[in-house]
Amino acid sequence: MARPPAQSVTSDVTRDPARLMRLATGAAVLCALLLIAVKTYAYTRTGSVALLSSLADSALDLLASGLNFIAIRVALTPADDLHRFGHGKAEPLSGLAQAAFVAGSAVLIVVQAISHLHEPAPVTEVSLGIGVTVFSIAVTLALVLFQRYVIARTSSVAISADALHYAGDLLLNASVIAALVLSSQPGFGWADPVFALGISAFILVNAVRIAVRSVDALMDRELPAEDRERILAVAEKHPKVKRVHELRTRSSGLQKFIQMHIVMDPGLTLLEAHRICDDVEKAVEAEFPGADIIIHEDPDGIPEYHPRVGG
């Protein structure tokens, strides 16, 4: 038994999460613009390559967050005649693009750091660089805390990717402070580019993590095992359901899709079987609000062949 896909943007269940997702993407863009401005000023005064690496990262943050800003709005567009399952795949597509941006920033930092290893440049106005970096940490921390709140409410892949590299920025900025302090000391000119190399490695790891999550979503990876166990437990709790099989799950943006076969007594009438499916569907939806649920009824004792998709 099937019902029409839930309208994730207009339903009572998802209206608030959708608003939060839009707010999170707007906040990320504003944060990136602010940090680019203050870091550009600080780099021109200090000449620190570690600070330059932080500036490059913020510039790519702006590109990634700008893309996210657009992708989230596309993902929240209701299903239409050409996209019956909605537009949620825009989120992981944005995540892949973000992974590319983040990896690109790591490469740029490596190039700059290696050149400064061979020809160390003096770092000036250290106090200014530290002050700007502390300010960057405060702004980024506020953004990350808000993003994590939104992720807890929405499970958004795109915002998770955004939050991941902004969380990485916290470590990056802390490393910049250490690099500025050490580089100002005699005999520690190597510290600035070495810290920049360490920052680039951390950024690259984040890029890989973002890419893996995005590919999982695009390839329709199953919901987490604990979610699948909850679905089975709820469905099999109905006294008329003998067992459940062929459970398939996936997610696309805010929308979750759940399909299953339930086995019942072959002597039930069509109306009785329909009512049981309705009961199971309502029980599962109570656990996963707004999910699109499809249930197929199987009579007990009649063998069936269910080939795997693509098999």
VEXGULO-858852 format. One record per residue: residue in one letter; x, y negated, z negated of N, C-alpha, C, O in turn. Coordinates in pm, whole numbers, plus 50000, padded with zeros to 5 digits. Example, Ala and Ser with C-alpha at 12.3 -4.5 7.8 and 13.67 -1.06 7.14 Angstrom:
REM VEXGULO-858852
A513195056949220512305045049220513205033049220514245033249154S512855022549292513675010649286512904999749213513414988649196
REM end
This chain:
REM VEXGULO-858852
M500845011850000500005000050000500884987750000501854987149924A500574977950082501404965950093500564953650071499354953850092R501194943150029500524930350018501394919850084502594922250101P500844908250122501624898350195502804893550112502714893049989P503934890050178505094885050104504724872950019503954864350062A505284872449900505014861149811505634848549868506744848849922Q504914837149856505444824449901506284818549790505764812049699S507594820649797508464817749683508494802949648508784799349533V508214794249744508324780049715507064774549652507124765449570T505914779949689504664774049647504024781349530503094775949470S504464793249497503834800649389504164794649255505184787949239D503284797149157503514792249021504794798148963505464791648882V505134810449004506294817348946507594810548985508494809248902T507704806249110508994801749160509114786749184510184782249225R508084779049161508174764649186509274758249103510084750649156D509304761048974510304755148887511724759648922512614751148929P511984772648944513324776648989513764769849118514924766149132A512844768149212513194761549337513624747149312514594742449372R512924740249224513294726549191514674726049125515484717349156L514934735549035516234736148969517364738549070518434732549059M517114747149167518144749949267518464737449349519634734849380R517434729749384517674717349458518454707249374519364700549423L518104706249246518814697149157520274701249141521164692649139A520524714449131521894719249113522754715949234523914712149218T522214717449354523014714449473523274699549486524364695449526G522274691349452522484676849456523524672349355524354663849385A523484678149234524444674649130525864678449172526804671149143A526014689949241527344694349284527934684649387529124681649382V527114679949479527594670449580528054657349514529114652149546L527244652149422527604639749353528874641349271529714632449267C529004652949204530184655749125531444655849213532464650049177A531364662649327532514663449417532914649649468534094646549476L531934641349504532234627849552532944619549445533914612549474L532454620349323533064612849213534504617349188535394608949171L534734630449186536074635649157537044632449270538224629849244I536584632649393537464629049506537934614649490539114611549512A537024605949453537374591749439538444589649332539444582849357V538244595349214539194592849104540524600149128541574594949091K540474612049189541724619449213542554613149324543784613349321T541874607449423542604600549530543384588749474544544586549508Y542734581149388543414569849325544594574649240545684568849247A544374585149162545424590149074546594595649153547744593549115Y546344602749264547434608549344548294597649406549514598649410T547644587049456548414576249518549324569249418550324563249456R548964569949289549774563449186550824572749127551874568049082T550574585849125551484595149058552374602949154553524605949120G551874606349274552624614449369552744629049330553604636049383S551904633749237551964647649191551344657149293550214655249335V552114667549332551584677249426550524686049359549604690849425A550654688249228549614695649157548304687949159547224693749176L548404674749141547204666349149546664665949291545454665549312L547574666149389547154666849529546394679749555545384679749626S546884690749497546194703549516544794702849456543844708449512S544664696049343543364694449282542454685749369541264688349381L543034675349429542274666649519541804674349642540654673049684A542704682449700542324690549817541194700149782540274702249860D541284705949663540234715049619538904707749606537864713149643S538924695549553537684687849538537104684149673535884683949690A537984681149771537494677849904536784689849967535744688250031L537344701749948536704713750000535464717249918534504722949971D535484713849789534274715349708533134707249768531984711849773L533454695249814532424686749874531854693050001530644693050022L532734698550085532254705250206531374717250172530304719150229A531854725150076531104737150038529764733449973528734739450003S529794723549884528564719649815527584712949912526374714349898G528134705550010527264699550111526564710150194525374709050224L527314720550231526714731650304525674738650217524594742450264N526004740250091525084746449996523794738449985522694744049980F523934725249982522794716149972521794718950085520584719350063I522334721050206521474723850321520934738150315519754740550338A521824747750283521444761850285520334764950184519424772750214I520404759050066519384761549964518034756850012517024763549990R517994745450079516724740250129516154749050240514934750550252V517044754750321516584764250423516084777050356515034782450393A516834782050258516474794550190515134793550120514424803550108L514774781650072513514779850000512324777350091511194775850045T512584776950223511484775250318510604787650316511124798850323P509264786050308508394797850303508504806450429508924801750535A508114819050415508094828250530507174822750639506164816350610D507534825450764506694821150876506514832750973506944843950945D505884830151088505574840951182506824847451241506774859151280L507934840251247509164845751302510104851051195511054858251226H509854847451070510714851850959509804856950847509604850150746R509274868850866508274874350774508834877050634508084877450537F510144878750624510774881350494511374868650434512154869350339G511014857150489511524844550436512884840850494513344846950591H513514830950433514784825550483515894826850378516884819550384G515734836050284516674837350173518094840750213519024837950137K518294846750331519644850350374520524838150401521734839450418A519904826250405520714814150420521674812550302522744806650317E521294817550187522154816350068523474823850083524534817750070P523454836950109524744843850124525544839250245526774839950244L524874834350350525614828650462526404816450415527554814350454S525754808350332526444796950274527594801550185528654795350183G527384812450111528434817850026529664821850104530794819450061L529464828150221530604831950305531364819650354532594819550356A530614809350393531274797050437532074790950322533184786050343Q531494791250202532204785850086533504793750061534544787950029A533434807050076534624815150058535724810950155536894810350119A535334807950278536314803550378536904790050338538114788050350F536064780850291536554767850248537534769150132538604763050131V537154777450035537994779149916539334785349953540384781149904A539304795650040540544801950084541414791950161542644791950148G540774783450242541514773350317542224763550225543344759450252S541554759750115542184750550020543414757049957544424750349933A543334770249930544484777349873545684777049967546814775049924V545434778850096546524778650195547164764850201548384763650207L546344754250201546874740650205547764737750084548814731450095I547314742449968548094740249846549444747349853550464741849813V549434759749904550684767449916551684760050005552864759149972V551214754850118552094747650210552724735650140553934733450149Q551894727750071552414715950002553374719849889554404713449871A553034730249814553854734249701555234739049746556244735749684I555264746949855556554752049904557464740549949558674740749924S556864730750016557674719250061558254711549942559374706649949H557494710649833557974703449715558954711949635559754706449559L558924725249650559924733549584561304730749643562304730249571H561354729049776562624726349843563104712049818564294709449804E562134702949814562484688849793561574683249683560584676649714P561894685749556561034680849447560894665749452561864658349471A559644661249434559364646849433559094642449290558454649649214P559574630649253559344626049116557864623049091557154618249179V557434626148970556054623348931556064610848845556794610048746T555244600848882555194588248809553824586248745552854593148779E553754576748653552504573248584551754585748536550594588048569V552464593648459551924606348410550654604148327549704611948339S550634593748245549474591348158548204588948240547124593348201L548344582048353547184579848440546694593148496545494595848496G547634601448545547244614448599546554623048497545574629848528I547054622948373546444631048268545044625848235544114633648218G544914612648227543604606748196542554610348301541424613948267V542934609248427542004612748536541654627548532540504631348558T542624635848501542384650248497541464654048381540604662648397V541644647748266540744650148153539314646048188538354653048154F539184634748257537864630348302537254640548398536064643548391S538094645948488537624656048583537134668648511536124674548549I537844672648407537444684348330536074682148267535234691148270A535854670248208534574667348142533414667748242532374673548214V533614661548358532554661248460532274675248513531114679248527T533344682748542533184696248597532524705648496531684713848533L532904704448369532304712848266530814710448255530034719848242A530404697948261528964694748255528234701048373527134706448357L528844700248493528214706048612528104721148600527054726848630V529194727848556529204742448545528154747248444527474757248469L528014740348333527014744248234525604743248292524764751948269F525354732648368524044731148432523834741948538522744747648548Q524874744748617524754755148720524464768748657523644776348709R525114771948546524884784848481523454785848428522854796548430Y522924774748381521514774648339520604777748458519664785548446V520894771648572520084773848692520234788348740519244794548780I521444793748737521674807548779520894817248692520324826948742A520844814548562520084823148470518614823248503517924833148479R518124812048558516704811048593516394816248733515254820148760T517384816348823517104819048965517894830649024517464836349125S519044834348966519944844549023520414840749163520664849549245S520544827849191520924823149324522364826849357523284823849281V522554833449472523904837249518524704824849555525884823749521A524064815449625524774803649671525234795049554526364790149553I524364793049455524744784949339525754792549254526624786249192S525664805749249526674813749178528044811749241529044810349171A528084811549376529344809149446529874795149416531064793349393D528974785349416529374771649386529924770549244530954764349220A529204776949150529634776449010530974783448990531764779448905L531224793849069532454801449054533674792949084534644793149008H533634785249194534834777449224534904764749140535994759449118Y533764759749093533854748348999534394752948864535124745548798A534034765148823534624770548700536124772348717536894770148624G536534776348837537964777348866538644763748858539824762848822D537904753248892538464739748883538834735948740539754728048718L538124741648642538454738648502539874743248471540664735948410L540194755648513541554760848493542554752948576543664750048532L542144749648697543024742048786543404728748721544574725048720N542424721648667542684708648607543544709848482544404701348456A543314720448403544164722648286545614725148329546544720548263S545794732348440547134734948493547784722048543548994720148529V546974713148600547494700348648548074692248531549124686148543I547364692348418547864685148301549204690848257550134683248229A549314704148251550574710348212551684706848310552814704048270A551354706948439552344703748542552814689248529554004686448542L551884680148504552254665948490553164663748370554144656348379V552844670148259553654668548138555064674048159556054667448127L555154686248212556464692448232557314685148336558514683348320S556654680948445557384674648555557994661348514558954656648576S557434655248413557974642348367559224644148282559894634348248Q559554656648247560724659348164561934662448253561784668548359P563144658348210564354661148290564564676248309564454683948213G564874680248431565164694248459563934702848486564064714848509F562744696748484561514704448507560784699948634559564700948643G561534694948730560914690648854560224701948929559324699649010W560664714348902560064725948969558664729248917557904736348984A558314724048799557054728048735555824724148818554874731848828D555874712148878554714707348954554364716849069553224721249077P555314720049161554964729249271554694743549225553884750549285V555374748149118555124761749070553704763049016553014772849045F553254753248940551874753548892550904752949010549854759449007A551244745249112550374744449230550234758149296549154761749342L551354765849302551284779349360550384788449277549604796149332G550494787449144549634795349058548174791749076547314800549077I547894778849092546514774249115545974779949246544824784349253S546824779949349546364785049480546024799849472545074804349536A546794807449394546494821849379545154823749311544364832349350F544894815749208543624816649138542454813349231541424820049229I542634802849311541584798749406541304809949506540154812549541L542374816549554542204827249653541424838949594540584844849662V541684842349468540924852949402539434849349397538574857749421N539154836749365537754832249363537104833549501535934837249512A537864830449605537324831449741536914845749773535864848049833V537744855349733537424869449757536164873449680535304880449735R536044869149556534864872449476533584866849538532564873549542I533654854449586532504848249651532124856049777530944858649801A533124859849856532864867049981532214880549954531284884450025V532684887749853532124900949821530654899749782529824907549830R530324890249697528924888449656528044884849775526914889649787S528554876449864527774872249980527544883950075526434885550127V528574891850099528424903450188527434913450128526624919150201D527494915549997526534924549932525104920149959524234928449989A524844907149949523494902049972523084903450118521954907150148L523994900550209523694901650352523464916150394522684918750486M524134925550328524004939750359522894946450280522794958750278D522054938350213520904943650138521314953750032520714964450022R522314950449955522724958949844521554960649747520794951349723E521424972549691520354975249596520434965949475521504960749441L519284963749411519274956449285520134963949183520384975849200P520584957249077521404963948976520724976448921519504977448920A521534986048876521014998948829520004997248718519015004648712E520224987548628519284985748518517914981048568516884984648510D517904973148675516624968848733515894980548797514684981948782R516634988948868516005000748931515445010248824514375015948842E516175011748715515685020348607514415014848545513515022448509R514335001648533513104995448481511934997948574510825000648528I512174996948705511104999348802510585013548791509375015848786L511495023148786511105037248776510345039848647509335046848646A510835034248537510195036448407508775030848406507855037348355V508595019048463507265012848466506315020948553505175023548513A506785025048671505915032548763505535046148707504385050348717E506515052948648506245066548597505495066448465505075076948417K505315054848406504565053748281503075055948304502365059848212H502605053348426501175055148456500835070148443501535078448500P499785073548371499465087748346499125095648472499245107848472K498695088948578498315095948700499485097548799499345104148901V500615091448768501785092448855502675103848807503175103548694K502875113748893503675125348855505165122148863505935126148775R505575115248965506975111248979507085100549086506135097949160V508265094349093508535083849191509795087549268510765092449210H509775085349399510975087849479511035077649592510135069549610E512125078349668512355069149781512285054449737511755046049809L512825051649619512855037749572513915030049650515075034149657R513505018949707514415010249780514204995949731513074991349717T515294989049706515194975349658516234966549728517264971449775R515954953849733516894944049784516404930349742515284928849693S517244920549762516844906749732517264897749847518214900649919S516534886749861516844876749962516504863249902515334859349898G517524856149856517274843649786516544846449655516954855049577L515464838949631514664841049511513804853549519513374858949417Q513554858349642512594869149663513234882849644514314885649696K512554891449568512954905449554511964914149631510764911249634F512484924749692511654934049768511804948049708512924952849688I510674954349679510674967549614509754976849693508594973649717Q510284988349732509494998649802509665011849729510755014949679M508595019749722508695032749656507565041949704506555037449756H507775054949683506735065049704506335070349566507195073649485I505035071149539504585077049414503795089849445502975090149536V504075100249368503445113249388502275114649291502415112449171M501105118549348499875119749267499165132849301499535139749396D498155136049223497345148049245496685147349382496085137149416P496785158049463496205157849597494675157449597494065154649700G494055160349481492605160349476491995146649455490775145349458L492805136549435492275122949414491635117649543492085120749653T490595109749525490005103149642490885091649685491745087149609L490675086649807491455075349858491265063249767492215055849741L490025061249720489745049749634490495051049502491035041149452E490515063049444491225065049318492725062749335493365056349252A493295068149444494715066349470495045051549489496085046749445H494145044449556494355030149579494385022549446495215013749426R493465026049356493415019349227494675022149143495175013249074I495175034249151496415037649079497575029349132498375024149054C497665028149264498735020149324498625005549281499634998949254D497395000549274497194986849227497714985249084498374975349052D497424994949000497874994448860499404994448852499994986648777V500035003348931501505004148930502104991148983503084986048928E501514985949090502024973549149501974962049049502934954449036K500854960748978500714949948880501704951648765502254941848715A501934964048725502874966548615504314963148655505064957248577V504684966848778506044963648826506204948648846507244942948813E505154942148899505244927748921505334920148789505934909448784A504754925548684504874919148553506334918848508506744909448438E507114928948547508534929448513509374921148610510424915848573F508904920048736509634912648839508674902848908508204905549019P508384891548841507394882148894507734877449036508874874049065G506714877349122506894872649258507484882649354507654879549472A507824894749307508424904649396507424909349501506224910149474D507934912349619507124918249726507204933449710508284939149724I506074939949682506074954149646505264962149747504124958749778I505864972749796505184981949889505204995949828506265001049791I504025002049816503915015349756503255024949855502205021949912H503875036449874503305047049959502875058649869503625062849780E501645063849893501125074749811501465088249875501225090249995D502015097449796502315111149841501495121049759501475120249637P500805130549826500105141149751501085151549699501985155849773D500945155449576501855165149514501755178749584500655183249617G502905185149605502925198549661503045199049812503175209949867I503015187849880503125187650026504515182450062504815170750036P505355190950120506725186650153506745175850260505945175950354E507655166450243507805155650340509275153750373510155156550291Y509535148950492510895146150534511075131050545510335124450618H512045125750472512295111350473513745108950515514635108550430P513995107150646515375104750691515885091250641515125081650630R517175090650611517765078050569517755068150685517855071950801V517625055450651517655045150754518995045850827520055045550764G518935046750959520155047651037520705061751049521695064051119G520055071350981520555084950982520065092751102520405104451117
REM end
